[in-house]
Amino acid sequence: MSENTVDTPENNIEQNGKEPVYLKFSSNALLMELCGRHDAHLQQVEERLGVQLVTRGNQLAILGPADQVEKAKIVLEDLYELLQSGLPVAAPQIDAALRVTDGLLGAQLRPSDLMGQDVILNTPNKKVAPRSVQQHVYVAALQSSSLTFGLGPAGTGKTYLATAYAVQGLIQKKYKKLILTRPVVEAGERLGFLPGTLEEKIDPYLRPFFDALDDMVGREKVDKWREQGVIEIAPLAYMRGRTLEKCIMILDEAQNTTTTQMRMFLTRMGEGSKAIATGDITQSDLPKSQISGLKQAVQVLEGLADIEVTRFSEADVVRHELVARIVQAYEEKDRQISMKLDSE
């Protein structure tokens, strides 16, 4: 964290008659990392918060509206603290700190509380950290509970963080196997009509998992793990009758499971195993007359010991910022249609 905040340094800068806030840092090298190449990190903060940031030696001046200046101060101090602890700071970390600060200004928690070592998921190719308050809650749930439900729209990191947690568990030998599964209903095609072996038929439906695994582990290691059975692709129907010990099971697109399928999946857990089910209850592709297994499971199980439910919203979307606006626009349209139907 910065060593101190100075109100009136020698090289005074004024904007609209207001005194800027100055932060003083102990390491010029870390300050350069905080600023980013060609001050890219500072520009990211300026554009998001509408402030002006000016460096003077080992000091940084923040100018702008008082509330936004305070947010910028929190973001910059906490990112500097992350750098001091040896954690990387790049565009994703800047975005995460800004998201967290928007929701936490005036609270006791700060970005550094939600982005510290205890919530970092370590994978061979990268360190994965939460990028929103709810993502932090979700990671904490993954770490503490045997069964975790992640609910919410696309782009909120449900599958990616679950995969990162699983990879870390495999590396640490906490789990001996990662089982990936997903109900195959969204494409409107039956598996028998698709070319190739059963595994080749299933692979396209699990592409989000493999994209995440390639990012965290690398294609060569992923292929090796699959050959060794460390990663297993298990069609949901083929899991019946199994008891899985010291395994981590991830069920993606769980809103498309029937109640029977969900119950079967959840009861596969053996000693030392963990189950994660992710999905968006509002986007079920099941026939309208059929109840979603995910929806029912949350209703029945929420509140029980060792079970956690994390709910995301469009505010937690961490893909391209346009994705959040798209999700929000569609949800607003759905609400309008629902209200119209209710009034008829």
N, C-alpha and C positions, 0 to 999 in steps of 0.2 A: 504494500500500500504506500501511497505517497507519504513523505515524512511529515509535511505540514502544509497548511493552506495559508497563503499570505494575501492580505487585503491590498496593500499598497507597496509593491516593489519599486525598484528604482526606475525601470522603464515603464512608466504608467501608460496604459492604453485605455481610452474611454470610448464609449459608444452611446450616443443619445444621452450623455450626461451621467451614465451609470458606470460605477466602478466594476471592472471585470473581477472574476475570481481567479486566483492563481494557484496552481498546484506545483509543488517542488518535488523532484524525484532524485533519489540517491545515485542512480546508475544511468549514465548517458546512453550506454549500450542498450539497456532494457527500454529506455525511453524511445530510442530509434525503432526498436521492435514494436513498441506500442503504437507509434505513428504509422508504421507500415511503409512499404516501398512507395516513394513519391507521395508520402502522406495519405495513402489510400485509406487507411483505417480511420484517420481523422476526418476525411471527407465523408466516410460512411456515417459517422456520428453526426457531423454537421448537417447532412441531408435529412437524416431521420428526425433530429431534434430541432432543427432550425436555429442552431447556434453557430458562432464563429470560434474557431480554435487557432491560437497563434503560439508558436514555440519561441522561447528565448533562452538559449543555453539549456540548462537542466530544468527550466520552468515552462509551464504551459498555461496560457491565459484562455479563459472561457468567457465569452461575451454573448449576451442575449437575454430573453425573458427569464426572470428569476427562477420560475419553476423548471424550465428547460435547462438552465445552467446547473441547477441542483442535480437533475437527472444525469447530465453529462459528467458532472463531478463524480457521482457514484459509479457510473460505467467505467470511466477512465481509471479511477483508483482501484477498482476491483479487478480490471483486466491487468493492471500493473502487478497486483498481488498474485494473479495467476502466473504471470511471467516469472516472478520471483520464486514461485514454487516449482518452476521447471516445466509447466504446462505450456503448450503452444497457443498462440493467439493469432488467428487469421479471420477472414471474413465471417465464417460460421460462428466463431466465438463472439465477435462484435455483435452480430445479429442476435445471438442468444442473450447477451448482457442487456441489449436494448429492449428486447421483449420482456425480460424479467423485470427490469427497472420500471417499465411502464406499469406493471401490475403491483409493484412492491414499494413504490415511493411512500415514505412515511411509516412503513412497517419495519419490524426488527430485522427481517431477512433481507439479504442483499444478493446480487448476482454471484459473488464469490461463495456464498453459502450453498447455492444451487449448482455450482459449476466446479466444486473442489474435487480433491483426489478421491473422496469416498463415493462419488457418483460417476467417476470416469470408468468406462468399459474398455478394457485393454484387449485389442485384437492384434494379430501379427503385423498388419499393414498400417494401422491407424488407431488413435485414441478416439473413442466415441463418447460425447458428452451430451446431456440434455440441452435443448435449445429453447425450451419454454418451461413455465412453472409446472404445467401438467405433465410434460415429459419427465421432469424431475420426480414428480409424484409417482409416475409409472415405473421409472427405474428403481425407485425405492421399493415399490410393490414387488417387482421382479426379484429383488434381492432378499425380500423378507418373507414371501408367501410361497406355498407349494402350488397354488392355483391362482393364476392372474388372468383377468379379463381386461382387454384393451378395446374400448368402444369409441367409434368416432369416424369422421370422414377420411377420405384418401389424403395422403400427404402429411399426416400428423405424426408419422414416425413409429406407428404401432408395430409393424412387421420388422422394420429396420432395427429398432432398439431391442426387440425380442431376439432377433438373429445375433446381434452383437453380444447380448448377454449369454446366449447359447455358446457362441464361439469362445468367449472368455472362459466359460465353464468347462469346455472341452480342453482348452489349453492348460487349465489348472487341474485337470484330471478329476474335477468335481463330478462330471458326468462321463459315462463311457460311450454314449451314443446320442446323436441328435436325430430325431424323427420329424420329418416335415410332411404335413398332410394338408389337404384342401379339398372341399367338395367340388366336383366337376359338374357344374350346372350352368355357369354363366354364358358359355359360348353357344348354347342351344344345340350342341352336337353330342351324340353318344360316342363313347370311347371306341366302340367297335367299328365306327366309320372312319376313324383316324388311322393313318398309316403307321407301321413300325411295331416294335415290341411294346409291352405294357408300360415299361419305364419311359420309353420314347414318347408314348401317348400322354403320359402324365406330365413330363418335363415342361411343356409349354405353359401349363397351368400354374407351375411353381416358379416361373421366371423371376418374380420379385425376390424370392429367396435367393436364387442363384446370382442375381445382380448384386444383392447385398453381400453374399459370401465372396464373390469375386473381388469386391471392393475391399473387404476386410482381410481376406486370407490369400487371394490369388487363385487363378484358374487351376494351376498345376497342383496346388495343395488340396483344393476342393475335389479334383478328380481322384487324387490319391486317397482322400478320406472316403470317397464314395466306393472305391475299389475295396478298401479295407472294411467297409461296413460301419465306419464311424458316423457317416451321414447316410441315413436311410430314407428313401422316398416310399411312403406307405399310403397307398390309396385308402381312404377312410374305411371303405367296406372290408378291406383286408386286415384291419386291426382287430376285428372281432375275435374273442377267445384268447387274446394275448395278455400277459401280465408283464409289464416292462419295468425292470429295476435299474436304478441309477441311470435313467435316461431323461432327457429333456425333450418334451413333445410340443411342437408348435402347430396349432390349427389356424390357418389363415382363411379369410372370407367365411368365418364361422356363421354369419347370418344365413348362409345357404344350407346349413345342416338342418335335418329334421330333428324333432325332439328325441327320437330313438337313436339317431346317429350321435347326437351330442352326449347323451347319457352313456352310450357305449364308449365314446372317446374318453370321457372323464373317468370312467371306471377301469381304464387300462393302467392307471398309475400303480407302480409297485414301490418297494422300499427305496428311498433315496431319489425318487423321481420328481419332476416338476412338469406341470402342464401350463401352457399359455394359449389362450384362445383370443383371436383378434377379429374384428369385423365392424361393420356399420349396420346397426339394426334397421335403419331407415331405408336400406338399399337391398332388401332381400329379393332374390330372383325365384323364390319358391312360389308355387301356385297360391293365389290369394286366400284360398281356403285352408292352407297349411300353416301351422304356427312355426315360427323360426325357433330352432333348438337353442340358439344363442340367447334370444329374448327370454325364453322360458327359463334357461339355466340361471341367468342373472336374477330374475324374479325369485327363483327358488333358493338360490345359494348366497346371495349378497347378505353380508352381515355375519356369516358363519366364520368361526376361527380359521386362520390360515388361508383365507380366500380374500382376495382384493379385487376391486372393480375400479378401473380408471376410465373416466369419460373425457374425451377430447371434443373440441368444437372447431369451427372454421378459424377461430383466432389462433389455434395451435398449428395450423398448416405451415410447414417449414420448407415447402418446395418454392418454386418461383412465386413471387408475391401475387402474380396474376392468378395462380391456382386458388389462393384464398378468396379472391374476389369472385372467381367462377363458382366455387362451392357456395359462397354466400348468396350469389344471385339465384342459383338453382333452388336453394333452400327457401328463399323468399318467394319464388314462383310456386313452390310446393305448398307453402303456407297460404298463398292467395287462392290456389285451387281448392285446398281443404276448406277454407272459410266460405268459398262460394258453394261448395257441395253441402256444407252444414246449413247454409241459409235457404237452400232449395227444399 
